[in-house]
Amino acid sequence: MNQGRIWCVVNPSVGLPLFLGSVAAIALIVHYCVLTSTGWVNTFMGG
């Protein structure tokens, strides 16, 4: 593992959920912004 030493600083039981939660939050924010700022996505999803 290339970044294996980070777990000497951050406990994996704290770091992994925090990392995965931040990735999920960023993905949801990006999807929300795309859905609200473009008109063609709503038309495409509506059929």
FINU-175857 format. One record per residue: x negated, y, z negated of N, C-alpha, C in turn; residue in one letter. Coordinates in Angstrom, 3 decimals, decimal comma, always signed. Layout:
// residues N
<rec><n_xx>X</n_xx><n_yy>Y</n_yy><n_zz>Z</n_zz><ca_xx>X</ca_xx><ca_yy>Y</ca_yy><ca_zz>Z</ca_zz><c_xx>X</c_xx><c_yy>Y</c_yy><c_zz>Z</c_zz><aa>A</aa></rec>
...
***
This chain:
// residues 47
<rec><n_xx>-0,845</n_xx><n_yy>-1,178</n_yy><n_zz>+0,000</n_zz><ca_xx>+0,000</ca_xx><ca_yy>+0,000</ca_yy><ca_zz>+0,000</ca_zz><c_xx>-0,883</c_xx><c_yy>+1,230</c_yy><c_zz>+0,000</c_zz><aa>M</aa></rec>
<rec><n_xx>-0,623</n_xx><n_yy>+2,108</n_yy><n_zz>+0,925</n_zz><ca_xx>-1,474</ca_xx><ca_yy>+3,268</ca_yy><ca_zz>+1,125</ca_zz><c_xx>-1,360</c_xx><c_yy>+4,276</c_yy><c_zz>-0,022</c_zz><aa>N</aa></rec>
<rec><n_xx>-0,164</n_xx><n_yy>+4,472</n_yy><n_zz>-0,534</n_zz><ca_xx>+0,071</ca_xx><ca_yy>+5,462</ca_yy><ca_zz>-1,588</ca_zz><c_xx>+0,336</c_xx><c_yy>+4,779</c_yy><c_zz>-2,931</c_zz><aa>Q</aa></rec>
<rec><n_xx>-0,324</n_xx><n_yy>+3,676</n_yy><n_zz>-3,183</n_zz><ca_xx>-0,059</ca_xx><ca_yy>+2,870</ca_yy><ca_zz>-4,371</ca_zz><c_xx>-0,398</c_xx><c_yy>+3,538</c_yy><c_zz>-5,684</c_zz><aa>G</aa></rec>
<rec><n_xx>-1,296</n_xx><n_yy>+4,499</n_yy><n_zz>-5,678</n_zz><ca_xx>-1,701</ca_xx><ca_yy>+5,136</ca_yy><ca_zz>-6,940</ca_zz><c_xx>-0,660</c_xx><c_yy>+6,084</c_yy><c_zz>-7,507</c_zz><aa>R</aa></rec>
<rec><n_xx>+0,357</n_xx><n_yy>+6,437</n_yy><n_zz>-6,717</n_zz><ca_xx>+1,395</ca_xx><ca_yy>+7,332</ca_yy><ca_zz>-7,227</ca_zz><c_xx>+2,114</c_xx><c_yy>+6,696</c_yy><c_zz>-8,413</c_zz><aa>I</aa></rec>
<rec><n_xx>+2,170</n_xx><n_yy>+5,349</n_yy><n_zz>-8,458</n_zz><ca_xx>+2,880</ca_xx><ca_yy>+4,682</ca_yy><ca_zz>-9,533</ca_zz><c_xx>+2,086</c_xx><c_yy>+4,698</c_yy><c_zz>-10,830</c_zz><aa>W</aa></rec>
<rec><n_xx>+0,842</n_xx><n_yy>+5,170</n_yy><n_zz>-10,794</n_zz><ca_xx>+0,101</ca_xx><ca_yy>+5,406</ca_yy><ca_zz>-12,034</ca_zz><c_xx>+0,581</c_xx><c_yy>+6,694</c_yy><c_zz>-12,707</c_zz><aa>C</aa></rec>
<rec><n_xx>+1,178</n_xx><n_yy>+7,582</n_yy><n_zz>-11,918</n_zz><ca_xx>+1,652</ca_xx><ca_yy>+8,867</ca_yy><ca_zz>-12,426</ca_zz><c_xx>+3,149</c_xx><c_yy>+8,814</c_yy><c_zz>-12,715</c_zz><aa>V</aa></rec>
<rec><n_xx>+3,903</n_xx><n_yy>+8,206</n_yy><n_zz>-11,796</n_zz><ca_xx>+5,364</ca_xx><ca_yy>+8,143</ca_yy><ca_zz>-11,903</ca_zz><c_xx>+5,772</c_xx><c_yy>+6,687</c_yy><c_zz>-12,086</c_zz><aa>V</aa></rec>
<rec><n_xx>+6,616</n_xx><n_yy>+6,445</n_yy><n_zz>-13,073</n_zz><ca_xx>+7,119</ca_xx><ca_yy>+5,102</ca_yy><ca_zz>-13,322</ca_zz><c_xx>+8,020</c_xx><c_yy>+4,663</c_yy><c_zz>-12,161</c_zz><aa>N</aa></rec>
<rec><n_xx>+7,840</n_xx><n_yy>+3,452</n_yy><n_zz>-11,603</n_zz><ca_xx>+8,673</ca_xx><ca_yy>+3,022</ca_yy><ca_zz>-10,470</ca_zz><c_xx>+10,168</c_xx><c_yy>+2,975</c_yy><c_zz>-10,782</c_zz><aa>P</aa></rec>
<rec><n_xx>+10,534</n_xx><n_yy>+2,738</n_yy><n_zz>-12,015</n_zz><ca_xx>+11,965</ca_xx><ca_yy>+2,713</ca_yy><ca_zz>-12,345</ca_zz><c_xx>+12,582</c_xx><c_yy>+4,105</c_yy><c_zz>-12,287</c_zz><aa>S</aa></rec>
<rec><n_xx>+11,773</n_xx><n_yy>+5,142</n_yy><n_zz>-12,294</n_zz><ca_xx>+12,255</ca_xx><ca_yy>+6,513</ca_yy><ca_zz>-12,136</ca_zz><c_xx>+12,020</c_xx><c_yy>+6,991</c_yy><c_zz>-10,712</c_zz><aa>V</aa></rec>
<rec><n_xx>+10,866</n_xx><n_yy>+6,674</n_yy><n_zz>-10,165</n_zz><ca_xx>+10,477</ca_xx><ca_yy>+7,198</ca_yy><ca_zz>-8,858</ca_zz><c_xx>+11,254</c_xx><c_yy>+6,628</c_yy><c_zz>-7,697</c_zz><aa>G</aa></rec>
<rec><n_xx>+11,514</n_xx><n_yy>+5,327</n_yy><n_zz>-7,702</n_zz><ca_xx>+12,221</ca_xx><ca_yy>+4,725</ca_yy><ca_zz>-6,574</ca_zz><c_xx>+13,667</c_xx><c_yy>+5,205</c_yy><c_zz>-6,448</c_zz><aa>L</aa></rec>
<rec><n_xx>+14,452</n_xx><n_yy>+5,210</n_yy><n_zz>-7,528</n_zz><ca_xx>+15,816</ca_xx><ca_yy>+5,757</ca_yy><ca_zz>-7,375</ca_zz><c_xx>+15,820</c_xx><c_yy>+7,240</c_yy><c_zz>-7,007</c_zz><aa>P</aa></rec>
<rec><n_xx>+14,870</n_xx><n_yy>+7,985</n_yy><n_zz>-7,526</n_zz><ca_xx>+14,783</ca_xx><ca_yy>+9,402</ca_yy><ca_zz>-7,182</ca_zz><c_xx>+14,450</c_xx><c_yy>+9,582</c_yy><c_zz>-5,706</c_zz><aa>L</aa></rec>
<rec><n_xx>+13,504</n_xx><n_yy>+8,803</n_yy><n_zz>-5,194</n_zz><ca_xx>+13,125</ca_xx><ca_yy>+8,871</ca_yy><ca_zz>-3,790</ca_zz><c_xx>+14,278</c_xx><c_yy>+8,451</c_yy><c_zz>-2,890</c_zz><aa>F</aa></rec>
<rec><n_xx>+14,902</n_xx><n_yy>+7,313</n_yy><n_zz>-3,190</n_zz><ca_xx>+15,996</ca_xx><ca_yy>+6,835</ca_yy><ca_zz>-2,354</ca_zz><c_xx>+17,212</c_xx><c_yy>+7,758</c_yy><c_zz>-2,431</c_zz><aa>L</aa></rec>
<rec><n_xx>+17,457</n_xx><n_yy>+8,316</n_yy><n_zz>-3,598</n_zz><ca_xx>+18,556</ca_xx><ca_yy>+9,263</ca_yy><ca_zz>-3,735</ca_zz><c_xx>+18,329</c_xx><c_yy>+10,532</c_yy><c_zz>-2,937</c_zz><aa>G</aa></rec>
<rec><n_xx>+17,095</n_xx><n_yy>+11,012</n_yy><n_zz>-2,920</n_zz><ca_xx>+16,796</ca_xx><ca_yy>+12,223</ca_yy><ca_zz>-2,153</ca_zz><c_xx>+16,896</c_xx><c_yy>+11,955</c_yy><c_zz>-0,654</c_zz><aa>S</aa></rec>
<rec><n_xx>+16,477</n_xx><n_yy>+10,781</n_yy><n_zz>-0,201</n_zz><ca_xx>+16,613</ca_xx><ca_yy>+10,429</ca_yy><ca_zz>+1,214</ca_zz><c_xx>+18,089</c_xx><c_yy>+10,359</c_yy><c_zz>+1,599</c_zz><aa>V</aa></rec>
<rec><n_xx>+18,906</n_xx><n_yy>+9,755</n_yy><n_zz>+0,758</n_zz><ca_xx>+20,343</ca_xx><ca_yy>+9,658</ca_yy><ca_zz>+1,040</ca_zz><c_xx>+20,996</c_xx><c_yy>+11,037</c_yy><c_zz>+1,043</c_zz><aa>A</aa></rec>
<rec><n_xx>+20,610</n_xx><n_yy>+11,893</n_yy><n_zz>+0,107</n_zz><ca_xx>+21,185</ca_xx><ca_yy>+13,240</ca_yy><ca_zz>+0,046</ca_zz><c_xx>+20,812</c_xx><c_yy>+14,049</c_yy><c_zz>+1,286</c_zz><aa>A</aa></rec>
<rec><n_xx>+19,570</n_xx><n_yy>+13,959</n_yy><n_zz>+1,733</n_zz><ca_xx>+19,148</ca_xx><ca_yy>+14,682</ca_yy><ca_zz>+2,932</ca_zz><c_xx>+19,902</c_xx><c_yy>+14,172</c_yy><c_zz>+4,149</c_zz><aa>I</aa></rec>
<rec><n_xx>+20,084</n_xx><n_yy>+12,845</n_yy><n_zz>+4,247</n_zz><ca_xx>+20,820</ca_xx><ca_yy>+12,285</ca_yy><ca_zz>+5,379</ca_zz><c_xx>+22,269</c_xx><c_yy>+12,768</c_yy><c_zz>+5,387</c_zz><aa>A</aa></rec>
<rec><n_xx>+22,904</n_xx><n_yy>+12,809</n_yy><n_zz>+4,219</n_zz><ca_xx>+24,285</ca_xx><ca_yy>+13,290</ca_yy><ca_zz>+4,154</ca_zz><c_xx>+24,389</c_xx><c_yy>+14,768</c_yy><c_zz>+4,509</c_zz><aa>L</aa></rec>
<rec><n_xx>+23,433</n_xx><n_yy>+15,559</n_yy><n_zz>+4,066</n_zz><ca_xx>+23,433</ca_xx><ca_yy>+16,992</ca_yy><ca_zz>+4,386</ca_zz><c_xx>+23,269</c_xx><c_yy>+17,202</c_yy><c_zz>+5,884</c_zz><aa>I</aa></rec>
<rec><n_xx>+22,362</n_xx><n_yy>+16,468</n_yy><n_zz>+6,503</n_zz><ca_xx>+22,151</ca_xx><ca_yy>+16,604</ca_yy><ca_zz>+7,948</ca_zz><c_xx>+23,397</c_xx><c_yy>+16,191</c_yy><c_zz>+8,717</c_zz><aa>V</aa></rec>
<rec><n_xx>+24,016</n_xx><n_yy>+15,081</n_yy><n_zz>+8,308</n_zz><ca_xx>+25,227</ca_xx><ca_yy>+14,645</ca_yy><ca_zz>+8,996</ca_zz><c_xx>+26,367</c_xx><c_yy>+15,657</c_yy><c_zz>+8,821</c_zz><aa>H</aa></rec>
<rec><n_xx>+26,501</n_xx><n_yy>+16,203</n_yy><n_zz>+7,641</n_zz><ca_xx>+27,544</ca_xx><ca_yy>+17,209</ca_yy><ca_zz>+7,402</ca_zz><c_xx>+27,311</c_xx><c_yy>+18,442</c_yy><c_zz>+8,274</c_zz><aa>Y</aa></rec>
<rec><n_xx>+26,064</n_xx><n_yy>+18,901</n_yy><n_zz>+8,349</n_zz><ca_xx>+25,756</ca_xx><ca_yy>+20,084</ca_yy><ca_zz>+9,159</ca_zz><c_xx>+26,026</c_xx><c_yy>+19,831</c_yy><c_zz>+10,637</c_zz><aa>C</aa></rec>
<rec><n_xx>+25,687</n_xx><n_yy>+18,651</n_yy><n_zz>+11,123</n_zz><ca_xx>+25,950</ca_xx><ca_yy>+18,337</ca_yy><ca_zz>+12,524</ca_zz><c_xx>+27,451</c_xx><c_yy>+18,275</c_yy><c_zz>+12,786</c_zz><aa>V</aa></rec>
<rec><n_xx>+28,203</n_xx><n_yy>+17,672</n_yy><n_zz>+11,875</n_zz><ca_xx>+29,641</ca_xx><ca_yy>+17,552</ca_yy><ca_zz>+12,076</ca_zz><c_xx>+30,352</c_xx><c_yy>+18,895</c_yy><c_zz>+12,018</c_zz><aa>L</aa></rec>
<rec><n_xx>+29,884</n_xx><n_yy>+19,804</n_yy><n_zz>+11,186</n_zz><ca_xx>+30,577</ca_xx><ca_yy>+21,081</ca_yy><ca_zz>+11,047</ca_zz><c_xx>+30,106</c_xx><c_yy>+22,137</c_yy><c_zz>+12,036</c_zz><aa>T</aa></rec>
<rec><n_xx>+28,905</n_xx><n_yy>+22,015</n_yy><n_zz>+12,575</n_zz><ca_xx>+28,389</ca_xx><ca_yy>+23,083</ca_yy><ca_zz>+13,422</ca_zz><c_xx>+28,526</c_xx><c_yy>+22,803</c_yy><c_zz>+14,916</c_zz><aa>S</aa></rec>
<rec><n_xx>+28,902</n_xx><n_yy>+21,608</n_yy><n_zz>+15,310</n_zz><ca_xx>+29,070</ca_xx><ca_yy>+21,305</ca_yy><ca_zz>+16,729</ca_zz><c_xx>+30,514</c_xx><c_yy>+20,936</c_yy><c_zz>+17,001</c_zz><aa>T</aa></rec>
<rec><n_xx>+30,977</n_xx><n_yy>+21,347</n_yy><n_zz>+18,152</n_zz><ca_xx>+32,354</ca_xx><ca_yy>+21,048</ca_yy><ca_zz>+18,514</ca_zz><c_xx>+32,505</c_xx><c_yy>+19,714</c_yy><c_zz>+19,216</c_zz><aa>G</aa></rec>
<rec><n_xx>+31,484</n_xx><n_yy>+19,302</n_yy><n_zz>+19,927</n_zz><ca_xx>+31,605</ca_xx><ca_yy>+18,077</ca_yy><ca_zz>+20,722</ca_zz><c_xx>+31,630</c_xx><c_yy>+16,821</c_yy><c_zz>+19,851</c_zz><aa>W</aa></rec>
<rec><n_xx>+31,045</n_xx><n_yy>+16,863</n_yy><n_zz>+18,652</n_zz><ca_xx>+31,044</ca_xx><ca_yy>+15,679</ca_yy><ca_zz>+17,794</ca_zz><c_xx>+32,457</c_xx><c_yy>+15,390</c_yy><c_zz>+17,301</c_zz><aa>V</aa></rec>
<rec><n_xx>+33,171</n_xx><n_yy>+16,428</n_yy><n_zz>+16,897</n_zz><ca_xx>+34,559</ca_xx><ca_yy>+16,234</ca_yy><ca_zz>+16,446</ca_zz><c_xx>+35,437</c_xx><c_yy>+15,716</c_yy><c_zz>+17,580</c_zz><aa>N</aa></rec>
<rec><n_xx>+35,226</n_xx><n_yy>+16,220</n_yy><n_zz>+18,795</n_zz><ca_xx>+35,991</ca_xx><ca_yy>+15,751</ca_yy><ca_zz>+19,941</ca_zz><c_xx>+35,657</c_xx><c_yy>+14,292</c_yy><c_zz>+20,241</c_zz><aa>T</aa></rec>
<rec><n_xx>+34,383</n_xx><n_yy>+13,957</n_yy><n_zz>+20,169</n_zz><ca_xx>+33,957</ca_xx><ca_yy>+12,588</ca_yy><ca_zz>+20,427</ca_zz><c_xx>+34,514</c_xx><c_yy>+11,623</c_yy><c_zz>+19,382</c_zz><aa>F</aa></rec>
<rec><n_xx>+34,466</n_xx><n_yy>+12,023</n_yy><n_zz>+18,115</n_zz><ca_xx>+34,966</ca_xx><ca_yy>+11,161</ca_yy><ca_zz>+17,061</ca_zz><c_xx>+36,484</c_xx><c_yy>+11,042</c_yy><c_zz>+17,101</c_zz><aa>M</aa></rec>
<rec><n_xx>+37,145</n_xx><n_yy>+12,062</n_yy><n_zz>+17,583</n_zz><ca_xx>+38,611</ca_xx><ca_yy>+12,043</ca_yy><ca_zz>+17,671</ca_zz><c_xx>+39,136</c_xx><c_yy>+11,205</c_yy><c_zz>+18,825</c_zz><aa>G</aa></rec>
<rec><n_xx>+38,273</n_xx><n_yy>+10,880</n_yy><n_zz>+19,754</n_zz><ca_xx>+38,700</ca_xx><ca_yy>+10,044</ca_yy><ca_zz>+20,887</ca_zz><c_xx>+38,871</c_xx><c_yy>+10,889</c_yy><c_zz>+22,071</c_zz><aa>G</aa></rec>
***
